[in-house]
Amino acid sequence: MTARHDPPESPRDPVIIALFSEIVMVETLTRTRLARVLPKGMELSHFMVLNHFARLGGERTPAQLARAFRVTKGAMTNTLARLDAAGYVHIRPDWEDGRRKWVALSPTGRAARDLAVAAIEPVFDDVVAGLGLDRMRSALPILRRLRELLDEDAARSDPRPG
């Protein structure tokens, strides 16, 4: 087996282009792996919403979730309708504003999320073995800060009312 070497950076390939090209490819490859192992009927968007609730708890409005995931309210409403039909979330009316709804994770949704996490973890064993947990942990602050900066810019340029 031959060693793989990254091509040298050329003046035409600035670091920002190289970085974001790698991020896009990592995202594409990650989505492909995840889609193969998610429980039957669960899409990646479903898992992401369930995981959001599992990490943060509480209730959110569809508009709050749409902003958090940078999708349209219509796209989020569609995802929530599917999660509700599966029994993964509870959707209730806002008692003070009949136009608004509140969404919370159901016990069935928590169990589905946990099942998905259990299915996902072994799919990345080769990545953990290749990089090591310490290197992965050390990359998190940089990636998190990059996301925060991009999110701040997206929030500033989002024409939708918040």
DSSP file (Angstrom, degrees, kcal/mol; ACC not computed):
  #  RESIDUE AA STRUCTURE BP1 BP2  ACC     N-H-->O    O-->H-N    N-H-->O    O-->H-N    TCO  KAPPA ALPHA  PHI   PSI    X-CA   Y-CA   Z-CA
    1    1 A M              0   0    0      0, 0.0     2,-0.2     0, 0.0     0, 0.0   0.000 360.0 360.0 360.0 132.2    0.0    0.0    0.0
    2    2 A T        -     0   0    0      1,-0.1     2,-0.2     0, 0.0     0, 0.0  -0.611 360.0-107.2 -91.0 149.7    1.4    3.4   -0.9
    3    3 A A        -     0   0    0     -2,-0.2     2,-0.5     1,-0.1    -1,-0.1  -0.503  30.6-129.6 -73.7 140.6    1.4    6.4    1.3
    4    4 A R        -     0   0    0     -2,-0.2     2,-0.4     0, 0.0    -1,-0.1  -0.794  24.1-168.3 -93.7 130.1   -1.0    9.1    0.4
    5    5 A H        -     0   0    0     -2,-0.5    -2,-0.0     3,-0.0     0, 0.0  -0.957  22.6-121.3-119.1 136.4    0.4   12.6    0.2
    6    6 A D        -     0   0    0     -2,-0.4     3,-0.1     1,-0.1     0, 0.0  -0.509  37.7-107.1 -70.4 140.8   -1.7   15.7    0.0
    7    7 A P        -     0   0    0      0, 0.0    -1,-0.1     0, 0.0     3,-0.1  -0.361  42.8 -95.5 -66.0 149.5   -0.8   17.7   -3.1
    8    8 A P        -     0   0    0      0, 0.0     2,-0.3     0, 0.0    -3,-0.0  -0.343  43.6-102.9 -64.7 147.2    1.2   20.9   -2.4
    9    9 A E        -     0   0    0     -3,-0.1     6,-0.1     2,-0.0    -3,-0.0  -0.538  38.9-150.7 -71.3 130.5   -0.9   24.0   -2.1
   10   10 A S    >   -     0   0    0     -2,-0.3     3,-1.8     3,-0.1    -1,-0.0  -0.642  26.5-111.7 -99.8 161.3   -0.7   26.1   -5.3
   11   11 A P  T 3  S+     0   0    0      0, 0.0    -1,-0.1     0, 0.0    -2,-0.0   0.766 120.2  57.0 -61.2 -22.8   -1.0   29.8   -5.5
   12   12 A R  T 3  S+     0   0    0      1,-0.2    -3,-0.0     2,-0.0     0, 0.0   0.574 100.8  60.8 -82.9  -8.9   -4.3   29.2   -7.4
   13   13 A D  S <  S-     0   0    0     -3,-1.8    -1,-0.2     4,-0.0    -3,-0.1  -0.704  79.3-163.1-119.2  77.7   -5.7   27.2   -4.5
   14   14 A P    >>  -     0   0    0      0, 0.0     4,-2.3     0, 0.0     3,-0.6  -0.163  33.1-106.8 -61.2 157.9   -5.7   29.5   -1.5
   15   15 A V  H 3> S+     0   0    0      1,-0.3     4,-3.1     2,-0.2     5,-0.2   0.836 118.5  57.7 -56.3 -36.4   -6.1   28.0    2.0
   16   16 A I  H 3> S+     0   0    0      2,-0.2     4,-2.4     1,-0.2    -1,-0.3   0.900 108.6  45.6 -64.6 -39.1   -9.7   29.1    2.3
   17   17 A I  H <> S+     0   0    0     -3,-0.6     4,-2.2     2,-0.2    -2,-0.2   0.916 114.6  48.2 -68.5 -42.9  -10.7   27.3   -0.9
   18   18 A A  H  X S+     0   0    0     -4,-2.3     4,-2.1     2,-0.2    -2,-0.2   0.926 112.8  49.1 -62.2 -44.6   -8.8   24.2    0.2
   19   19 A L  H  X S+     0   0    0     -4,-3.1     4,-2.3    -5,-0.2    -2,-0.2   0.951 114.7  42.4 -61.3 -51.2  -10.3   24.3    3.7
   20   20 A F  H  X S+     0   0    0     -4,-2.4     4,-2.4     1,-0.2    -1,-0.2   0.819 110.9  56.2 -71.1 -28.6  -13.9   24.7    2.5
   21   21 A S  H  X S+     0   0    0     -4,-2.2     4,-2.1    -5,-0.2    -1,-0.2   0.921 109.8  46.6 -63.7 -42.8  -13.4   22.1   -0.3
   22   22 A E  H  X S+     0   0    0     -4,-2.1     4,-2.8     2,-0.2    -2,-0.2   0.916 111.4  51.4 -63.8 -43.1  -12.4   19.6    2.4
   23   23 A I  H  X S+     0   0    0     -4,-2.3     4,-2.5     1,-0.2    -2,-0.2   0.916 110.1  49.0 -61.4 -43.6  -15.3   20.6    4.6
   24   24 A V  H  X S+     0   0    0     -4,-2.4     4,-2.3     2,-0.2    -1,-0.2   0.913 113.0  46.9 -63.5 -42.7  -17.8   20.0    1.8
   25   25 A M  H  X S+     0   0    0     -4,-2.1     4,-2.7     2,-0.2     5,-0.2   0.910 111.7  50.6 -66.4 -41.1  -16.3   16.6    0.9
   26   26 A V  H  X S+     0   0    0     -4,-2.8     4,-2.5     1,-0.2    -2,-0.2   0.919 111.3  49.3 -60.9 -42.8  -16.3   15.6    4.6
   27   27 A E  H  X S+     0   0    0     -4,-2.5     4,-2.6    -5,-0.2    -2,-0.2   0.921 111.8  48.0 -63.0 -43.6  -19.9   16.6    4.9
   28   28 A T  H  X S+     0   0    0     -4,-2.3     4,-2.0     2,-0.2    -2,-0.2   0.934 114.6  44.8 -62.8 -47.5  -20.9   14.7    1.7
   29   29 A L  H  X S+     0   0    0     -4,-2.7     4,-2.1     2,-0.2    -1,-0.2   0.872 113.5  51.3 -66.1 -36.8  -19.1   11.5    2.8
   30   30 A T  H  X S+     0   0    0     -4,-2.5     4,-2.8    -5,-0.2     5,-0.2   0.937 108.7  50.3 -65.6 -47.1  -20.5   11.8    6.3
   31   31 A R  H  X S+     0   0    0     -4,-2.6     4,-2.7     1,-0.2    -2,-0.2   0.899 109.7  52.1 -57.1 -41.8  -24.1   12.2    5.1
   32   32 A T  H  X S+     0   0    0     -4,-2.0     4,-1.2     2,-0.2    -1,-0.2   0.931 111.9  44.9 -63.1 -45.8  -23.6    9.1    2.9
   33   33 A R  H  X S+     0   0    0     -4,-2.1     4,-0.8     1,-0.2     3,-0.3   0.927 115.0  48.2 -63.2 -44.6  -22.4    7.0    5.8
   34   34 A L  H >X S+     0   0    0     -4,-2.8     4,-1.5     1,-0.2     3,-1.1   0.915 105.9  56.7 -64.1 -43.4  -25.1    8.2    8.1
   35   35 A A  H 3< S+     0   0    0     -4,-2.7    -1,-0.2     1,-0.3    -2,-0.2   0.831 103.3  56.6 -58.7 -32.5  -27.9    7.7    5.6
   36   36 A R  H 3< S+     0   0    0     -4,-1.2    -1,-0.3    -3,-0.3    -2,-0.2   0.774 115.6  33.4 -70.5 -26.0  -27.0    4.0    5.3
   37   37 A V  H << S+     0   0    0     -3,-1.1    -2,-0.2    -4,-0.8    -1,-0.2   0.524  83.9 114.0-114.0  -6.3  -27.3    3.2    9.0
   38   38 A L  S  < S-     0   0    0     -4,-1.5     3,-0.2     1,-0.1     4,-0.1  -0.350  81.4 -87.5 -63.3 147.8  -30.1    5.4   10.3
   39   39 A P    >   -     0   0    0      0, 0.0     3,-2.6     0, 0.0    -1,-0.1  -0.162  62.4 -74.9 -54.8 150.8  -33.1    3.4   11.5
   40   40 A K  T 3  S+     0   0    0      1,-0.3     3,-0.1    -3,-0.1    -3,-0.0  -0.187 120.4  13.3 -51.6 129.6  -35.7    2.6    8.8
   41   41 A G  T 3  S+     0   0    0      1,-0.2     2,-0.5    -3,-0.2    -1,-0.3   0.264  97.7 118.4  88.2 -12.0  -37.7    5.6    7.8
   42   42 A M    <   -     0   0    0     -3,-2.6    -1,-0.2    -4,-0.1     2,-0.2  -0.779  47.0-160.6 -93.4 127.2  -35.5    8.1    9.6
   43   43 A E     >  -     0   0    0     -2,-0.5     4,-2.3    -3,-0.1     3,-0.3  -0.600  32.9-107.5 -97.0 163.9  -33.8   10.7    7.5
   44   44 A L  H  > S+     0   0    0      1,-0.2     4,-2.7    -2,-0.2     5,-0.2   0.888 120.9  55.2 -59.4 -39.4  -30.8   12.7    8.5
   45   45 A S  H  > S+     0   0    0      1,-0.2     4,-1.8     2,-0.2    -1,-0.2   0.875 107.5  50.7 -61.9 -36.1  -32.9   15.8    9.0
   46   46 A H  H  > S+     0   0    0     -3,-0.3     4,-2.6     2,-0.2    -2,-0.2   0.942 110.7  48.1 -64.2 -47.9  -35.1   13.9   11.4
   47   47 A F  H  X S+     0   0    0     -4,-2.3     4,-3.1     1,-0.2     5,-0.2   0.913 108.7  54.2 -59.6 -42.9  -32.1   12.7   13.4
   48   48 A M  H  X S+     0   0    0     -4,-2.7     4,-2.1     1,-0.2    -1,-0.2   0.898 110.7  45.5 -61.2 -40.8  -30.6   16.2   13.5
   49   49 A V  H  X S+     0   0    0     -4,-1.8     4,-2.2     2,-0.2    -1,-0.2   0.932 114.6  48.0 -67.7 -45.1  -33.9   17.6   15.1
   50   50 A L  H  X S+     0   0    0     -4,-2.6     4,-2.5     1,-0.2    -2,-0.2   0.912 112.9  48.5 -60.8 -42.0  -34.1   14.7   17.5
   51   51 A N  H  X S+     0   0    0     -4,-3.1     4,-2.3     2,-0.2     5,-0.2   0.876 107.3  56.0 -66.5 -37.7  -30.5   15.1   18.5
   52   52 A H  H  X S+     0   0    0     -4,-2.1     4,-2.4    -5,-0.2     5,-0.3   0.937 112.1  42.4 -57.8 -48.7  -31.0   18.9   18.9
   53   53 A F  H  X S+     0   0    0     -4,-2.2     4,-3.0     1,-0.2    -2,-0.2   0.897 111.6  54.6 -66.4 -40.3  -33.8   18.2   21.4
   54   54 A A  H  < S+     0   0    0     -4,-2.5    -1,-0.2    -5,-0.2    -2,-0.2   0.877 115.1  40.2 -62.8 -36.8  -31.9   15.4   23.2
   55   55 A R  H  < S+     0   0    0     -4,-2.3    -2,-0.2    -5,-0.1    -1,-0.2   0.896 130.2  25.3 -77.4 -41.5  -28.9   17.8   23.8
   56   56 A L  H  < S-     0   0    0     -4,-2.4    -3,-0.2    -5,-0.2    -2,-0.2   0.706  88.0-163.1-101.8 -22.6  -30.8   20.9   24.7
   57   57 A G     <  +     0   0    0     -4,-3.0    -1,-0.1    -5,-0.3    -2,-0.1  -0.104  42.8  78.9  67.2-172.4  -34.1   19.7   26.0
   58   58 A G  S    S-     0   0    0     47,-0.1    47,-0.5    -4,-0.1     2,-0.3  -0.119  83.2 -58.7  74.0-168.0  -37.1   22.0   26.4
   59   59 A E  E     -A  104   0A   0     45,-0.1     2,-0.3    43,-0.0    45,-0.2  -0.826  43.6-172.9-114.9 153.7  -39.6   23.2   23.8
   60   60 A R  E     -A  103   0A   0     43,-2.1    43,-3.0    -2,-0.3    -2,-0.0  -0.973  23.4-121.0-139.8 154.0  -39.0   25.1   20.6
   61   61 A T     >  -     0   0    0     -2,-0.3     4,-2.3    41,-0.2     5,-0.2  -0.594  32.4-112.1 -85.7 158.5  -41.3   26.7   18.1
   62   62 A P  H  > S+     0   0    0      0, 0.0     4,-2.7     0, 0.0     5,-0.2   0.881 120.4  54.0 -56.6 -36.8  -41.1   25.6   14.4
   63   63 A A  H  > S+     0   0    0      2,-0.2     4,-2.3     1,-0.2     5,-0.2   0.909 107.3  49.7 -65.1 -41.0  -39.7   29.1   13.6
   64   64 A Q  H  > S+     0   0    0      2,-0.2     4,-2.4     1,-0.2    -1,-0.2   0.916 113.0  47.1 -63.1 -42.5  -37.0   28.8   16.2
   65   65 A L  H  X S+     0   0    0     -4,-2.3     4,-2.2     2,-0.2    -2,-0.2   0.908 109.5  53.4 -66.0 -41.5  -36.0   25.4   14.9
   66   66 A A  H  X>S+     0   0    0     -4,-2.7     5,-2.2     1,-0.2     4,-0.7   0.915 111.5  46.1 -59.6 -42.9  -36.0   26.6   11.3
   67   67 A R  H ><5S+     0   0    0     -4,-2.3     3,-0.7     1,-0.2    -1,-0.2   0.919 110.9  52.6 -65.3 -42.8  -33.6   29.4   12.3
   68   68 A A  H 3<5S+     0   0    0     -4,-2.4    -2,-0.2     1,-0.2    -1,-0.2   0.866 118.1  36.6 -61.7 -36.4  -31.4   27.0   14.2
   69   69 A F  H 3<5S-     0   0    0     -4,-2.2    -1,-0.2    -5,-0.1    -2,-0.2   0.410 107.0-124.3 -97.8   1.3  -31.1   24.7   11.2
   70   70 A R  T <<5 +     0   0    0     -3,-0.7     2,-0.3    -4,-0.7    -3,-0.2   0.913  69.0 123.4  55.0  47.8  -31.0   27.5    8.6
   71   71 A V      < -     0   0    0     -5,-2.2    -1,-0.2    -6,-0.1    -2,-0.1  -0.832  68.6 -87.2-126.3 168.8  -33.9   26.1    6.7
   72   72 A T     >  -     0   0    0     -2,-0.3     4,-2.2     1,-0.1     5,-0.2  -0.349  34.6-116.7 -71.8 158.4  -37.3   27.6    5.7
   73   73 A K  H  > S+     0   0    0      1,-0.2     4,-2.8     2,-0.2     5,-0.2   0.875 117.3  55.9 -62.0 -36.0  -40.2   27.4    8.1
   74   74 A G  H  > S+     0   0    0      2,-0.2     4,-2.1     1,-0.2    -1,-0.2   0.909 106.8  48.2 -62.3 -42.9  -42.0   25.2    5.5
   75   75 A A  H  > S+     0   0    0      2,-0.2     4,-2.2     1,-0.2    -1,-0.2   0.912 114.1  46.7 -64.3 -41.9  -39.1   22.7    5.4
   76   76 A M  H  X S+     0   0    0     -4,-2.2     4,-3.0     2,-0.2     5,-0.2   0.908 109.6  53.5 -67.3 -40.1  -39.1   22.5    9.2
   77   77 A T  H  X S+     0   0    0     -4,-2.8     4,-2.2     1,-0.2    -1,-0.2   0.897 109.1  50.0 -59.8 -40.1  -42.8   22.2    9.3
   78   78 A N  H  X S+     0   0    0     -4,-2.1     4,-1.8     2,-0.2    -1,-0.2   0.930 112.0  46.9 -63.5 -46.2  -42.6   19.2    6.9
   79   79 A T  H  X S+     0   0    0     -4,-2.2     4,-2.3     1,-0.2    -2,-0.2   0.923 113.0  49.2 -61.0 -44.9  -39.9   17.6    9.0
   80   80 A L  H  X S+     0   0    0     -4,-3.0     4,-2.7     1,-0.2    -1,-0.2   0.863 106.8  55.5 -65.4 -35.8  -41.9   18.1   12.2
   81   81 A A  H  X S+     0   0    0     -4,-2.2     4,-2.4    -5,-0.2    -1,-0.2   0.905 110.2  46.3 -62.4 -40.3  -45.0   16.7   10.6
   82   82 A R  H  X S+     0   0    0     -4,-1.8     4,-1.6     2,-0.2    -2,-0.2   0.900 113.4  48.2 -68.5 -40.8  -43.1   13.5    9.8
   83   83 A L  H  <>S+     0   0    0     -4,-2.3     5,-2.7     2,-0.2     6,-0.8   0.886 112.5  49.5 -66.3 -37.8  -41.6   13.3   13.3
   84   84 A D  H ><5S+     0   0    0     -4,-2.7     3,-1.2     4,-0.2    -2,-0.2   0.913 108.4  52.5 -65.8 -43.5  -45.0   13.9   14.8
   85   85 A A  H 3<5S+     0   0    0     -4,-2.4    -1,-0.2     1,-0.3    -2,-0.2   0.836 109.8  49.5 -61.9 -32.4  -46.6   11.2   12.7
   86   86 A A  T 3<5S-     0   0    0     -4,-1.6    -1,-0.3    -5,-0.1    -2,-0.2   0.550 116.7-116.8 -81.7  -7.8  -43.9    8.8   13.9
   87   87 A G  T < 5S+     0   0    0     -3,-1.2    22,-0.5    -4,-0.4    21,-0.4   0.636  80.8 123.1  82.2  14.3  -44.6    9.8   17.5
   88   88 A Y  S   <S+     0   0    0     -5,-2.7    18,-2.4    20,-0.2     2,-0.3   0.726  71.6  28.8 -83.7 -22.7  -41.1   11.2   17.9
   89   89 A V  E     -B  105   0A   0     -6,-0.8     2,-0.5    16,-0.3    16,-0.2  -0.936  69.7-134.2-132.8 158.0  -42.2   14.7   19.0
   90   90 A H  E     -B  104   0A   0     14,-3.0    14,-2.2    -2,-0.3     2,-0.5  -0.954  19.2-164.3-108.3 131.5  -45.2   16.3   20.7
   91   91 A I  E     +B  103   0A   0     -2,-0.5    12,-0.2    12,-0.2    -2,-0.0  -0.975  13.7 173.2-117.9 125.3  -46.6   19.4   19.1
   92   92 A R  E     -B  102   0A   0     10,-2.7    10,-3.1    -2,-0.5     2,-0.1  -0.914  32.7-103.9-129.0 155.6  -49.0   21.5   21.1
   93   93 A P  E     -B  101   0A   0      0, 0.0     2,-0.6     0, 0.0     8,-0.2  -0.391  36.4-108.8 -72.9 156.1  -50.6   24.9   20.6
   94   94 A D        -     0   0    0      6,-2.4     6,-0.2     3,-0.5     3,-0.1  -0.778  24.0-148.4 -81.8 122.3  -49.4   28.0   22.3
   95   95 A W  S    S+     0   0    0     -2,-0.6     3,-0.2     1,-0.2    -1,-0.1   0.729  95.8  41.5 -68.9 -21.1  -52.0   28.8   24.9
   96   96 A E  S    S+     0   0    0      1,-0.3     2,-0.4    -3,-0.0    -1,-0.2   0.713 123.7  33.4 -98.0 -23.6  -51.4   32.5   24.6
   97   97 A D    >   -     0   0    0      3,-0.1     3,-2.1    -3,-0.1    -3,-0.5  -0.867  65.5-163.5-136.5  99.4  -51.0   32.8   20.8
   98   98 A G  T 3  S+     0   0    0     -2,-0.4    -1,-0.1     1,-0.3    -3,-0.1   0.636  87.4  62.8 -60.4 -15.7  -53.2   30.4   18.9
   99   99 A R  T 3  S+     0   0    0     -6,-0.1    -1,-0.3     2,-0.0     2,-0.3   0.699  95.6  72.1 -81.0 -18.9  -51.1   30.9   15.7
  100  100 A R    <   -     0   0    0     -3,-2.1    -6,-2.4    -6,-0.2     2,-0.3  -0.673  63.2-160.7-102.1 151.5  -47.9   29.5   17.3
  101  101 A K  E     - B   0  93A   0     -2,-0.3     2,-0.4    -8,-0.2   -10,-0.0  -0.889   8.9-141.5-124.5 158.3  -47.1   25.9   18.2
  102  102 A W  E     - B   0  92A   0    -10,-3.1   -10,-2.7    -2,-0.3     2,-0.4  -0.958  12.8-156.7-120.8 141.1  -44.5   24.4   20.6
  103  103 A V  E     +AB  60  91A   0    -43,-3.0   -43,-2.1    -2,-0.4     2,-0.3  -0.938  13.9 172.9-120.9 138.1  -42.5   21.2   19.8
  104  104 A A  E     -AB  59  90A   0    -14,-2.2   -14,-3.0    -2,-0.4     2,-0.3  -0.971  37.4-100.2-139.8 155.4  -40.9   18.9   22.4
  105  105 A L  E     - B   0  89A   0    -47,-0.5   -16,-0.3    -2,-0.3   -47,-0.1  -0.562  36.4-143.5 -73.7 134.5  -39.1   15.5   22.1
  106  106 A S     >  -     0   0    0    -18,-2.4     4,-2.4    -2,-0.3     5,-0.2  -0.540  26.4-108.0 -91.3 164.4  -41.3   12.6   23.1
  107  107 A P  H  > S+     0   0    0      0, 0.0     4,-2.2     0, 0.0     5,-0.1   0.879 124.1  52.6 -57.9 -36.8  -40.0    9.5   25.0
  108  108 A T  H  > S+     0   0    0    -21,-0.4     4,-2.3     2,-0.2   -20,-0.2   0.884 108.4  50.4 -65.0 -38.2  -40.4    7.6   21.7
  109  109 A G  H  > S+     0   0    0    -22,-0.5     4,-2.5   -21,-0.3    -1,-0.2   0.888 108.6  51.4 -65.8 -40.1  -38.3   10.2   20.0
  110  110 A R  H  X S+     0   0    0     -4,-2.4     4,-2.5     2,-0.2    -2,-0.2   0.920 111.5  47.9 -61.7 -43.6  -35.6   10.0   22.7
  111  111 A A  H  X S+     0   0    0     -4,-2.2     4,-2.3     2,-0.2    -2,-0.2   0.893 111.7  49.7 -65.3 -39.6  -35.5    6.2   22.2
  112  112 A A  H  X S+     0   0    0     -4,-2.3     4,-2.2     2,-0.2    -2,-0.2   0.901 111.4  49.0 -65.5 -40.6  -35.3    6.6   18.4
  113  113 A R  H  X S+     0   0    0     -4,-2.5     4,-2.6     2,-0.2    -2,-0.2   0.924 111.5  49.1 -63.3 -44.7  -32.5    9.1   18.7
  114  114 A D  H  X S+     0   0    0     -4,-2.5     4,-2.2     1,-0.2    -2,-0.2   0.878 110.4  51.1 -63.6 -38.1  -30.6    6.8   21.1
  115  115 A L  H  X S+     0   0    0     -4,-2.3     4,-1.7     2,-0.2    -1,-0.2   0.903 110.6  49.2 -63.6 -41.9  -31.1    3.9   18.7
  116  116 A A  H  X S+     0   0    0     -4,-2.2     4,-2.2     2,-0.2    -2,-0.2   0.913 109.4  51.5 -64.4 -42.8  -29.7    6.1   15.8
  117  117 A V  H  X S+     0   0    0     -4,-2.6     4,-2.5     1,-0.2    -2,-0.2   0.917 108.9  51.2 -60.2 -43.2  -26.7    7.1   17.9
  118  118 A A  H  < S+     0   0    0     -4,-2.2    -1,-0.2     1,-0.2    -2,-0.2   0.849 112.6  46.4 -63.1 -33.8  -26.0    3.4   18.7
  119  119 A A  H  < S+     0   0    0     -4,-1.7     4,-0.4     1,-0.1    -1,-0.2   0.827 114.2  48.5 -76.0 -32.0  -26.2    2.6   14.9
  120  120 A I  H >X S+     0   0    0     -4,-2.2     3,-1.3     1,-0.2     4,-0.7   0.902  96.3  69.2 -75.8 -42.8  -24.0    5.6   14.0
  121  121 A E  G >< S+     0   0    0     -4,-2.5     3,-1.3     1,-0.3    -1,-0.2   0.868  99.3  46.3 -50.6 -50.1  -21.1    5.2   16.4
  122  122 A P  G >4 S+     0   0    0      0, 0.0     3,-1.4     0, 0.0     4,-0.3   0.759 100.1  69.9 -67.9 -20.0  -19.6    2.0   14.9
  123  123 A V  G <4 S+     0   0    0     -3,-1.3     3,-0.2    -4,-0.4    -2,-0.2   0.754 103.8  43.0 -66.3 -23.1  -19.8    3.4   11.4
  124  124 A F  G <X S+     0   0    0     -3,-1.3     4,-2.4    -4,-0.7    -1,-0.3   0.195  78.5 108.6-108.7  15.2  -17.0    5.9   12.3
  125  125 A D  H <> S+     0   0    0     -3,-1.4     4,-2.7     1,-0.2     5,-0.2   0.888  79.9  53.0 -57.2 -39.8  -14.8    3.4   14.2
  126  126 A D  H  > S+     0   0    0     -4,-0.3     4,-2.1    -3,-0.2    -1,-0.2   0.856 108.8  49.6 -65.6 -33.8  -12.3    3.6   11.3
  127  127 A V  H  > S+     0   0    0     -3,-0.2     4,-2.4     2,-0.2     5,-0.4   0.923 111.8  47.5 -69.7 -44.3  -12.2    7.4   11.5
  128  128 A V  H  X S+     0   0    0     -4,-2.4     4,-2.7     1,-0.2    -2,-0.2   0.916 113.9  48.2 -62.3 -42.6  -11.6    7.3   15.3
  129  129 A A  H  < S+     0   0    0     -4,-2.7    -1,-0.2    -5,-0.2    -2,-0.2   0.884 114.0  47.1 -64.9 -37.7   -8.9    4.7   14.8
  130  130 A G  H  < S+     0   0    0     -4,-2.1    -2,-0.2    -5,-0.2    -1,-0.2   0.842 128.0  22.8 -74.5 -33.9   -7.3    6.7   12.0
  131  131 A L  H  < S-     0   0    0     -4,-2.4     4,-0.4    -5,-0.1    -3,-0.2   0.800 100.1-131.2-100.6 -36.9   -7.3   10.1   13.8
  132  132 A G     X  -     0   0    0     -4,-2.7     4,-2.0    -5,-0.4     5,-0.2   0.231  23.5 -96.4  87.7 142.5   -7.5    9.2   17.5
  133  133 A L  H  > S+     0   0    0      1,-0.2     4,-3.0     2,-0.2     5,-0.2   0.855 121.2  57.3 -61.9 -36.7  -10.0   10.8   20.0
  134  134 A D  H  > S+     0   0    0      1,-0.2     4,-2.2     2,-0.2    -1,-0.2   0.921 108.6  45.3 -63.5 -42.9   -7.5   13.4   21.2
  135  135 A R  H  > S+     0   0    0     -4,-0.4     4,-1.3     2,-0.2    -1,-0.2   0.891 113.4  50.8 -66.4 -38.3   -7.0   14.8   17.7
  136  136 A M  H  X S+     0   0    0     -4,-2.0     4,-1.1     1,-0.2     3,-0.4   0.932 111.0  48.3 -64.1 -44.7  -10.7   14.8   17.1
  137  137 A R  H  < S+     0   0    0     -4,-3.0     3,-0.5     1,-0.2    -2,-0.2   0.894 108.7  54.0 -60.8 -40.1  -11.3   16.6   20.4
  138  138 A S  H  < S+     0   0    0     -4,-2.2     4,-0.5     1,-0.2    -1,-0.2   0.780 106.3  53.0 -68.4 -25.2   -8.6   19.2   19.5
  139  139 A A  H  X S+     0   0    0     -4,-1.3     4,-2.4    -3,-0.4     3,-0.3   0.762  91.7  77.7 -78.0 -25.3  -10.3   19.9   16.2
  140  140 A L  H  X S+     0   0    0     -4,-1.1     4,-3.2    -3,-0.5     5,-0.3   0.892  89.1  51.4 -56.5 -47.6  -13.7   20.6   17.8
  141  141 A P  H  > S+     0   0    0      0, 0.0     4,-2.3     0, 0.0    -1,-0.2   0.891 112.6  47.0 -59.8 -37.1  -13.0   24.1   19.1
  142  142 A I  H  > S+     0   0    0     -4,-0.5     4,-2.3    -3,-0.3    -2,-0.2   0.943 115.7  44.1 -68.1 -47.1  -11.8   25.2   15.7
  143  143 A L  H  X S+     0   0    0     -4,-2.4     4,-2.5     2,-0.2    -1,-0.2   0.902 113.7  51.4 -64.4 -40.6  -14.7   23.7   13.8
  144  144 A R  H  X S+     0   0    0     -4,-3.2     4,-2.5    -5,-0.3    -1,-0.2   0.922 111.4  46.8 -62.5 -44.2  -17.2   25.1   16.5
  145  145 A R  H  X S+     0   0    0     -4,-2.3     4,-2.5    -5,-0.3    -1,-0.2   0.887 110.4  53.0 -66.5 -38.1  -15.7   28.6   16.1
  146  146 A L  H  X S+     0   0    0     -4,-2.3     4,-2.3     2,-0.2    -2,-0.2   0.930 110.6  47.8 -60.1 -46.0  -15.9   28.4   12.3
  147  147 A R  H  X S+     0   0    0     -4,-2.5     4,-2.8     1,-0.2    -2,-0.2   0.916 110.5  51.9 -60.7 -44.2  -19.5   27.4   12.6
  148  148 A E  H  X S+     0   0    0     -4,-2.5     4,-2.6     2,-0.2    -2,-0.2   0.915 110.3  48.0 -60.2 -44.2  -20.2   30.2   15.0
  149  149 A L  H  X S+     0   0    0     -4,-2.5     4,-1.9     2,-0.2    -1,-0.2   0.921 114.8  45.1 -63.5 -43.9  -18.6   32.8   12.7
  150  150 A L  H  X S+     0   0    0     -4,-2.3     4,-2.3     1,-0.2    -2,-0.2   0.875 113.2  51.5 -66.9 -36.6  -20.6   31.5    9.7
  151  151 A D  H  X S+     0   0    0     -4,-2.8     4,-2.6     2,-0.2    -2,-0.2   0.896 107.6  52.0 -67.3 -40.7  -23.8   31.4   11.7
  152  152 A E  H  X S+     0   0    0     -4,-2.6     4,-2.0     2,-0.2    -2,-0.2   0.919 111.5  47.4 -61.1 -43.3  -23.3   35.0   12.9
  153  153 A D  H  X S+     0   0    0     -4,-1.9     4,-1.9     1,-0.2    -2,-0.2   0.913 111.7  50.2 -64.6 -42.7  -22.9   36.1    9.3
  154  154 A A  H  X S+     0   0    0     -4,-2.3     4,-0.9     1,-0.2    -2,-0.2   0.894 109.5  51.3 -63.5 -39.5  -25.9   34.1    8.2
  155  155 A A  H  < S+     0   0    0     -4,-2.6     3,-0.4     1,-0.2    -1,-0.2   0.890 110.1  49.7 -65.0 -38.7  -28.0   35.6   11.0
  156  156 A R  H  < S+     0   0    0     -4,-2.0    -1,-0.2     1,-0.2    -2,-0.2   0.862 116.6  41.0 -67.1 -35.5  -27.0   39.1    9.9
  157  157 A S  H  < S+     0   0    0     -4,-1.9    -1,-0.2    -5,-0.1    -2,-0.2   0.470  85.9 112.1 -94.5  -0.8  -27.9   38.5    6.3
  158  158 A D     <  -     0   0    0     -4,-0.9     4,-0.1    -3,-0.4    -4,-0.0  -0.618  50.8-162.6 -75.7 117.2  -31.1   36.6    6.9
  159  159 A P        +     0   0    0      0, 0.0    -1,-0.2     0, 0.0     3,-0.1   0.642  59.6 101.9 -75.9 -12.6  -34.0   38.7    5.6
  160  160 A R  S    S-     0   0    0      1,-0.1     2,-0.1     2,-0.0    -2,-0.1  -0.454  83.9-105.7 -72.6 143.4  -36.6   36.7    7.6
  161  161 A P              0   0    0      0, 0.0    -1,-0.1     0, 0.0     0, 0.0  -0.398 360.0 360.0 -67.0 145.6  -37.8   38.3   10.8
  162  162 A G              0   0    0     -2,-0.1    -2,-0.0    -4,-0.1   -95,-0.0   0.402 360.0 360.0-105.1 360.0  -36.4   36.8   14.0
